[in-house]
Amino acid sequence: MANPITTALNPSPAELASAMRLRERVFVDEQRVPPELEHDEHDKTAAHVVLLQGSVAIATGRVRLVDAGLAKVERVAVDASLRRTGLGRLVMSALEERASGLGAARVKLAAQVSAIPFYEAIGYVAKG
């Protein structure tokens, strides 16, 4: 039997390191985002969510307050072999809960054009 999926709402340093490796695979390797843009100063202060199978991050994202009552979801990534399995929805749900816990009444995000249908399907509205 495969390892069950667990959710780390306050990931340990090892869990966060695994999430960073996943983000590098998704954003730097797959999407060719420059590494210096993928990792930024917000990684240290944002609230991270990591879905794990065993000790390996399979989906992740972060959220941070950007204004009074407004949070921004960022760096949502799902392992390529597990996309379209509902993990993205699980991460977003956990990030929205974290945003609420931070005092946010609203959540915004920036998405690549290819990801807009996913975000619209879970209730977000594209602008711009």
ABEGO torsion letter per residue (X at the ends): XBBBBBBBABBBAAAAAAAAAAAAAAAAAAAGBBAAAABBAAAAABBBBBBBBEABBABBBBBBBABBGBBBBBGBBBBAAABGAGAAAAAAAAAAAAAAAAGBABBBBBBBAAAAAAAAAAGBBBBX
